[in-house]
Amino acid sequence: MKADIHPDYHTIKVVMTDGSEFITRSTWGKEGDVLNLDIDPKSHPAWTGGTQQLMDRGGRVSRFQKKFSGLGLGGKK
C-alpha cells in the first residue's frame, strides 16, 4: 500500500436520538469525538414504518402523487 494516502481511522462515540450510546471506529472527526445523530433507525419512518406526512411545499408532493398515482401494484387510480 502507498503510505500517507489513507484517512485516520479511530474510535468515536455515537449518540442516538433516544440517548443511547455506542463506540465505533470511523474516519469522521478525530479520536474521542462525539457524533450526535438527528435521525437514526429508531426514529426514522423508513425503518419504523411510521405514517409521517410529507410537507407539501409549493404543491410538489401533490403534483407527484397526481402524476404517478396509477403506477405500481394496488396503487390508487
MIVEXRO-357065 format. One record per residue (C-alpha): residue number from 1; residue in three letters; x, y, z. Coordinates in nm, 3 decimals. Layout:
// residues N
- NUM;ALA;X;Y;Z
...
END
This chain:
// residues 77
- 1;MET;0.000;0.000;0.000
- 2;LYS;0.104;0.357;-0.056
- 3;ALA;0.200;0.547;0.256
- 4;ASP;0.010;0.856;0.376
- 5;ILE;-0.292;0.826;0.144
- 6;HIS;-0.541;0.668;0.387
- 7;PRO;-0.754;0.871;0.629
- 8;ASP;-0.703;0.839;1.004
- 9;TYR;-0.920;0.555;1.139
- 10;HIS;-1.001;0.599;1.510
- 11;THR;-1.273;0.544;1.774
- 12;ILE;-1.566;0.784;1.823
- 13;LYS;-1.882;0.777;2.036
- 14;VAL;-2.219;0.782;1.856
- 15;VAL;-2.524;0.912;2.046
- 16;MET;-2.862;0.801;1.910
- 17;THR;-3.179;1.016;1.923
- 18;ASP;-3.305;0.832;2.233
- 19;GLY;-2.980;0.899;2.421
- 20;SER;-2.828;0.552;2.388
- 21;GLU;-2.458;0.548;2.300
- 22;PHE;-2.206;0.317;2.140
- 23;ILE;-1.840;0.328;2.046
- 24;THR;-1.733;0.259;1.688
- 25;ARG;-1.438;0.316;1.459
- 26;SER;-1.466;0.583;1.191
- 27;THR;-1.280;0.836;0.977
- 28;TRP;-1.527;1.108;1.092
- 29;GLY;-1.387;1.375;1.326
- 30;LYS;-1.091;1.294;1.545
- 31;GLU;-1.017;1.047;1.826
- 32;GLY;-1.276;1.070;2.105
- 33;ASP;-1.525;1.299;1.924
- 34;VAL;-1.899;1.254;1.986
- 35;LEU;-2.137;1.221;1.688
- 36;ASN;-2.495;1.319;1.785
- 37;LEU;-2.746;1.177;1.538
- 38;ASP;-3.057;1.373;1.434
- 39;ILE;-3.211;1.075;1.255
- 40;ASP;-3.140;0.708;1.322
- 41;PRO;-3.308;0.368;1.265
- 42;LYS;-3.504;0.407;1.592
- 43;SER;-3.677;0.728;1.482
- 44;HIS;-3.679;0.742;1.100
- 45;PRO;-4.008;0.638;0.933
- 46;ALA;-3.823;0.436;0.668
- 47;TRP;-3.726;0.186;0.940
- 48;THR;-4.014;0.229;1.185
- 49;GLY;-4.293;0.212;0.927
- 50;GLY;-4.428;0.542;1.052
- 51;THR;-4.714;0.728;0.893
- 52;GLN;-4.543;1.066;0.894
- 53;GLN;-4.691;1.303;0.638
- 54;LEU;-4.471;1.487;0.390
- 55;MET;-4.485;1.865;0.391
- 56;ASP;-4.617;1.981;0.057
- 57;ARG;-4.409;2.285;-0.029
- 58;GLY;-4.528;2.455;-0.344
- 59;GLY;-4.755;2.161;-0.437
- 60;ARG;-4.464;1.937;-0.538
- 61;VAL;-4.585;1.633;-0.346
- 62;SER;-4.944;1.665;-0.468
- 63;ARG;-4.826;1.709;-0.830
- 64;PHE;-4.606;1.400;-0.797
- 65;GLN;-4.889;1.194;-0.646
- 66;LYS;-5.131;1.310;-0.915
- 67;LYS;-4.886;1.230;-1.196
- 68;PHE;-4.779;0.887;-1.070
- 69;SER;-5.087;0.770;-0.877
- 70;GLY;-5.168;0.492;-1.125
- 71;LEU;-4.825;0.328;-1.119
- 72;GLY;-4.743;0.018;-0.919
- 73;LEU;-4.944;-0.270;-0.781
- 74;GLY;-5.252;-0.177;-0.583
- 75;GLY;-5.200;0.194;-0.634
- 76;LYS;-5.487;0.441;-0.647
- 77;LYS;-5.626;0.501;-0.993
END
